[in-house]
Each structure stands twice: as structure tokens, then as C-alpha cells.
Amino acid sequence: MEDVELVGATLPKEGFARLDRDDNISLNKPFLAMEIERAVRSMGRFKAPGTDGFQPVFYQEGWDVVGDSVSKFVLEFFEMGILPKETNDALIVLIPKVVKPERTTQFRPISLCNALFKTITKAMVGRLKCVIDKLVGPAQASFIPGRLSADNIVVVQEAVHSMGCKKW
């Protein structure tokens, strides 16, 4: 069986790379307070607040006061796997796409999550960044910086075109 070429990306015939032992060890090691602080500081300072009412700037500017509590909360989640129910609450807000919206299609819904929940997800993403290239195939457009979901349109067009050109 030979490799398949799709718009500049070659699909390996043996399948995608698997995570090796070192990757698994790295992903499974306990989280550190330093990773939690990095996650908090990586958030946009004035992003819209979630149900907790706090923007990331509150945690960033007051880290010397709230940092230990935030780190303890997040580290306990990673250790115990228990998330207080309200932590995952979100507000759904409709942002108008036009000046005077008259139909629901003229709104863009956004979800506002609280900063502690965002901290948990950002810490996990920080861990996954080191192995994401092994988890996402070369023909996948999402999840990789510089790739666009719209690139998939080109892949589909090429596949349909090549199918139409084949003599059965």
C-alpha cells in the first residue's frame, strides 16, 4: 500500500504516529502551580466575565492574593477529578450582527465561561501542545496554528475532481 497525497499532505500508510512512553509520562505527571499561573496569565486580560463576574485581569493583577487559592482549586480538580457544579456554568449571550436585528439569525451566540473553568482548560491545552502534532493528522485542518477549516473545502474539491476523472 502506498502513501496517499491530499493537497500537499501525505497520509502515512502505517497510520498516524502514536504517543510514545515519554509523551504519556509527560501528559500524566501531576500539574504544578506554575502551570496554573501560566494558564491564568495567558488569558486575554479583559475578556468578558462568566457567571463568576470576574475577568481574567482580576486574577492576573491580584495573583499575589488569590494565586494560592486558584492554584489549590485547579490542582484539586486535576487530582480528584471533581468539579463543583457551578464551575462549569456558562452564560449564553446573543451579539447582534446588524444594527437593528429582527430575526434570530441576525445574532451570534457566544458562551461566557467563568475564569476558573477557563484556567482548567488552558492548563490542559498547555499540556497537549507538546503532542498535538502526533494526535492530529496532516490532512486535518483544525487544531493546528496556520491551518484553516476552509482548507478542507480544497481537499474535498480535489477528491471529488479525482473521482470524476477516474475510469471505472
NUKOLGU-254681 format. One record per residue (C-alpha): residue number from 1; x, y, z. Coordinates in nm, 4 decimals. Example, Ala and Ser with C-alpha at 12.3 -4.5 7.8 and 13.67 -1.06 7.14 Angstrom:
<node i="1" xx="1.2300" yy="-0.4500" zz="0.7800"/>
<node i="2" xx="1.3670" yy="-0.1060" zz="0.7140"/>
REM end
This chain:
<node i="1" xx="0.0000" yy="0.0000" zz="0.0000"/>
<node i="2" xx="0.1389" yy="0.3430" zz="-0.0851"/>
<node i="3" xx="0.1012" yy="0.6829" zz="0.0801"/>
<node i="4" xx="-0.1970" yy="0.8931" zz="-0.0301"/>
<node i="5" xx="-0.1342" yy="1.2552" zz="-0.1357"/>
<node i="6" xx="-0.4019" yy="1.5134" zz="-0.0461"/>
<node i="7" xx="-0.3326" yy="1.8792" zz="-0.1239"/>
<node i="8" xx="0.0302" yy="1.8754" zz="-0.0198"/>
<node i="9" xx="-0.0200" yy="1.6481" zz="0.2831"/>
<node i="10" xx="0.0852" yy="1.2853" zz="0.2648"/>
<node i="11" xx="-0.1136" yy="1.0381" zz="0.4693"/>
<node i="12" xx="0.1155" yy="0.7689" zz="0.6113"/>
<node i="13" xx="0.0224" yy="0.4158" zz="0.5060"/>
<node i="14" xx="0.1036" yy="0.2778" zz="0.8511"/>
<node i="15" xx="-0.1360" yy="0.5192" zz="1.0209"/>
<node i="16" xx="-0.0689" yy="0.8137" zz="1.2432"/>
<node i="17" xx="0.2103" yy="0.8330" zz="1.4959"/>
<node i="18" xx="0.1286" yy="0.7097" zz="1.8421"/>
<node i="19" xx="0.2292" yy="0.8738" zz="2.1641"/>
<node i="20" xx="0.5477" yy="0.7236" zz="2.2978"/>
<node i="21" xx="0.6306" yy="0.6409" zz="2.6582"/>
<node i="22" xx="0.7851" yy="0.9847" zz="2.7251"/>
<node i="23" xx="0.4738" yy="1.1589" zz="2.5860"/>
<node i="24" xx="0.2488" yy="0.9526" zz="2.8131"/>
<node i="25" xx="0.4670" yy="1.0252" zz="3.1157"/>
<node i="26" xx="0.4667" yy="1.3973" zz="3.0335"/>
<node i="27" xx="0.0881" yy="1.4090" zz="2.9918"/>
<node i="28" xx="0.0221" yy="1.2111" zz="3.3108"/>
<node i="29" xx="0.2561" yy="1.3880" zz="3.5509"/>
<node i="30" xx="0.0866" yy="1.5940" zz="3.8227"/>
<node i="31" xx="0.0103" yy="1.9543" zz="3.7336"/>
<node i="32" xx="0.2189" yy="2.2235" zz="3.9029"/>
<node i="33" xx="0.1124" yy="2.5603" zz="4.0448"/>
<node i="34" xx="0.3427" yy="2.7203" zz="3.7862"/>
<node i="35" xx="0.1310" yy="2.5711" zz="3.5041"/>
<node i="36" xx="-0.1837" yy="2.7120" zz="3.6627"/>
<node i="37" xx="-0.0335" yy="3.0606" zz="3.6875"/>
<node i="38" xx="0.0849" yy="3.0384" zz="3.3254"/>
<node i="39" xx="-0.2704" yy="2.9458" zz="3.2189"/>
<node i="40" xx="-0.4179" yy="3.2439" zz="3.4052"/>
<node i="41" xx="-0.1625" yy="3.4844" zz="3.2629"/>
<node i="42" xx="-0.2180" yy="3.3566" zz="2.9077"/>
<node i="43" xx="-0.5827" yy="3.4700" zz="2.9068"/>
<node i="44" xx="-0.6890" yy="3.7968" zz="2.7488"/>
<node i="45" xx="-0.6979" yy="4.0454" zz="3.0370"/>
<node i="46" xx="-1.0360" yy="4.1995" zz="2.9619"/>
<node i="47" xx="-1.2275" yy="3.9034" zz="2.8188"/>
<node i="48" xx="-1.5947" yy="3.9046" zz="2.9108"/>
<node i="49" xx="-1.6637" yy="3.7673" zz="3.2586"/>
<node i="50" xx="-1.8547" yy="3.4460" zz="3.3057"/>
<node i="51" xx="-2.1021" yy="3.3574" zz="3.5772"/>
<node i="52" xx="-1.8463" yy="3.4371" zz="3.8471"/>
<node i="53" xx="-1.8393" yy="3.8015" zz="3.7326"/>
<node i="54" xx="-1.4593" yy="3.8174" zz="3.7219"/>
<node i="55" xx="-1.2456" yy="3.8978" zz="3.4197"/>
<node i="56" xx="-0.9000" yy="3.7377" zz="3.3921"/>
<node i="57" xx="-0.7414" yy="4.0728" zz="3.4848"/>
<node i="58" xx="-0.8770" yy="4.0288" zz="3.8392"/>
<node i="59" xx="-0.6763" yy="3.7090" zz="3.8834"/>
<node i="60" xx="-0.3731" yy="3.8392" zz="3.6960"/>
<node i="61" xx="-0.3408" yy="4.1640" zz="3.8901"/>
<node i="62" xx="-0.4284" yy="4.0043" zz="4.2229"/>
<node i="63" xx="-0.2246" yy="3.6859" zz="4.1780"/>
<node i="64" xx="-0.0224" yy="3.7519" zz="4.4945"/>
<node i="65" xx="-0.3503" yy="3.7496" zz="4.6896"/>
<node i="66" xx="-0.5646" yy="3.4913" zz="4.5041"/>
<node i="67" xx="-0.2970" yy="3.2776" zz="4.3367"/>
<node i="68" xx="-0.2676" yy="3.0178" zz="4.6122"/>
<node i="69" xx="-0.6463" yy="2.9699" zz="4.6264"/>
<node i="70" xx="-0.6814" yy="2.9476" zz="4.2487"/>
<node i="71" xx="-0.3905" yy="2.7033" zz="4.2220"/>
<node i="72" xx="-0.5304" yy="2.4897" zz="4.5050"/>
<node i="73" xx="-0.8764" yy="2.4795" zz="4.3416"/>
<node i="74" xx="-0.7404" yy="2.3791" zz="3.9990"/>
<node i="75" xx="-0.4838" yy="2.1313" zz="4.1349"/>
<node i="76" xx="-0.7548" yy="1.9635" zz="4.3455"/>
<node i="77" xx="-0.9659" yy="1.9268" zz="4.0327"/>
<node i="78" xx="-0.6788" yy="1.7564" zz="3.8478"/>
<node i="79" xx="-0.6051" yy="1.5325" zz="4.1469"/>
<node i="80" xx="-0.9604" yy="1.4326" zz="4.2420"/>
<node i="81" xx="-1.1443" yy="1.4775" zz="3.9126"/>
<node i="82" xx="-1.4331" yy="1.6522" zz="4.0870"/>
<node i="83" xx="-1.5567" yy="1.9871" zz="3.9620"/>
<node i="84" xx="-1.8137" yy="2.1821" zz="4.1641"/>
<node i="85" xx="-2.1289" yy="2.2016" zz="3.9519"/>
<node i="86" xx="-2.1389" yy="2.5801" zz="3.9249"/>
<node i="87" xx="-1.7812" yy="2.5986" zz="3.7936"/>
<node i="88" xx="-1.8940" yy="2.4794" zz="3.4519"/>
<node i="89" xx="-2.1920" yy="2.7156" zz="3.4327"/>
<node i="90" xx="-2.1931" yy="2.9474" zz="3.1333"/>
<node i="91" xx="-2.3945" yy="3.2421" zz="3.0122"/>
<node i="92" xx="-2.5181" yy="3.2376" zz="2.6551"/>
<node i="93" xx="-2.5252" yy="3.5881" zz="2.5124"/>
<node i="94" xx="-2.6607" yy="3.6943" zz="2.1753"/>
<node i="95" xx="-2.4449" yy="3.9508" zz="1.9972"/>
<node i="96" xx="-2.6230" yy="4.1368" zz="1.7161"/>
<node i="97" xx="-2.4641" yy="4.1020" zz="1.3717"/>
<node i="98" xx="-2.6568" yy="4.4004" zz="1.2335"/>
<node i="99" xx="-2.7594" yy="4.7391" zz="1.3731"/>
<node i="100" xx="-3.1296" yy="4.6563" zz="1.4227"/>
<node i="101" xx="-3.1702" yy="4.2793" zz="1.4389"/>
<node i="102" xx="-3.5192" yy="4.1465" zz="1.3723"/>
<node i="103" xx="-3.4566" yy="3.7712" zz="1.3393"/>
<node i="104" xx="-3.2632" yy="3.5227" zz="1.5497"/>
<node i="105" xx="-3.0315" yy="3.4564" zz="1.2548"/>
<node i="106" xx="-2.9083" yy="3.8134" zz="1.2912"/>
<node i="107" xx="-2.7450" yy="3.7290" zz="1.6247"/>
<node i="108" xx="-2.4235" yy="3.5464" zz="1.7006"/>
<node i="109" xx="-2.4418" yy="3.3402" zz="2.0204"/>
<node i="110" xx="-2.1359" yy="3.3350" zz="2.2456"/>
<node i="111" xx="-2.0760" yy="3.1375" zz="2.5619"/>
<node i="112" xx="-1.9233" yy="3.3113" zz="2.8636"/>
<node i="113" xx="-1.7449" yy="3.0658" zz="3.0947"/>
<node i="114" xx="-1.6033" yy="3.1642" zz="3.4301"/>
<node i="115" xx="-1.2297" yy="3.2252" zz="3.4672"/>
<node i="116" xx="-1.1649" yy="2.9216" zz="3.6905"/>
<node i="117" xx="-1.3100" yy="2.6867" zz="3.4290"/>
<node i="118" xx="-1.1053" yy="2.8606" zz="3.1583"/>
<node i="119" xx="-0.7952" yy="2.8144" zz="3.3753"/>
<node i="120" xx="-0.8541" yy="2.4390" zz="3.3915"/>
<node i="121" xx="-0.8979" yy="2.4091" zz="3.0155"/>
<node i="122" xx="-0.5988" yy="2.6346" zz="2.9416"/>
<node i="123" xx="-0.3757" yy="2.4239" zz="3.1679"/>
<node i="124" xx="-0.4855" yy="2.1089" zz="2.9801"/>
<node i="125" xx="-0.4252" yy="2.2752" zz="2.6438"/>
<node i="126" xx="-0.0784" yy="2.3761" zz="2.7618"/>
<node i="127" xx="-0.0024" yy="2.0093" zz="2.8233"/>
<node i="128" xx="-0.1449" yy="1.8945" zz="2.4911"/>
<node i="129" xx="0.0531" yy="2.1450" zz="2.2835"/>
<node i="130" xx="0.3654" yy="1.9302" zz="2.3057"/>
<node i="131" xx="0.1935" yy="1.6255" zz="2.1498"/>
<node i="132" xx="-0.0795" yy="1.7739" zz="1.9305"/>
<node i="133" xx="0.1232" yy="1.7214" zz="1.6122"/>
<node i="134" xx="0.1173" yy="1.3483" zz="1.6843"/>
<node i="135" xx="-0.2570" yy="1.3452" zz="1.7543"/>
<node i="136" xx="-0.3742" yy="1.5494" zz="1.4567"/>
<node i="137" xx="-0.3119" yy="1.4065" zz="1.1118"/>
<node i="138" xx="-0.1517" yy="1.6010" zz="0.8277"/>
<node i="139" xx="-0.4807" yy="1.6189" zz="0.6357"/>
<node i="140" xx="-0.6716" yy="1.7673" zz="0.9283"/>
<node i="141" xx="-0.7089" yy="2.1424" zz="0.9182"/>
<node i="142" xx="-0.8336" yy="2.2204" zz="1.2674"/>
<node i="143" xx="-0.6268" yy="2.2489" zz="1.5846"/>
<node i="144" xx="-0.3010" yy="2.3418" zz="1.4112"/>
<node i="145" xx="-0.1882" yy="2.7075" zz="1.4054"/>
<node i="146" xx="-0.1844" yy="2.8354" zz="1.0492"/>
<node i="147" xx="-0.4389" yy="2.5844" zz="0.9215"/>
<node i="148" xx="-0.7959" yy="2.6853" zz="0.8454"/>
<node i="149" xx="-1.1121" yy="2.4782" zz="0.8420"/>
<node i="150" xx="-1.1792" yy="2.6305" zz="0.4995"/>
<node i="151" xx="-0.8749" yy="2.4378" zz="0.3727"/>
<node i="152" xx="-1.0943" yy="2.1282" zz="0.3915"/>
<node i="153" xx="-1.3013" yy="2.2642" zz="0.1020"/>
<node i="154" xx="-0.9962" yy="2.2359" zz="-0.1228"/>
<node i="155" xx="-0.9373" yy="1.8766" zz="-0.0087"/>
<node i="156" xx="-1.2983" yy="1.7802" zz="-0.0859"/>
<node i="157" xx="-1.2887" yy="1.9526" zz="-0.4261"/>
<node i="158" xx="-0.9680" yy="1.7673" zz="-0.5168"/>
<node i="159" xx="-1.1151" yy="1.4341" zz="-0.4036"/>
<node i="160" xx="-1.4392" yy="1.4853" zz="-0.5987"/>
<node i="161" xx="-1.2455" yy="1.6013" zz="-0.9047"/>
<node i="162" xx="-1.0135" yy="1.2992" zz="-0.8954"/>
<node i="163" xx="-1.3129" yy="1.0640" zz="-0.8577"/>
<node i="164" xx="-1.4791" yy="1.2237" zz="-1.1590"/>
<node i="165" xx="-1.1660" yy="1.1755" zz="-1.3696"/>
<node i="166" xx="-1.1280" yy="0.8033" zz="-1.2942"/>
<node i="167" xx="-1.2445" yy="0.5468" zz="-1.5450"/>
<node i="168" xx="-1.4372" yy="0.2749" zz="-1.3646"/>
REM end
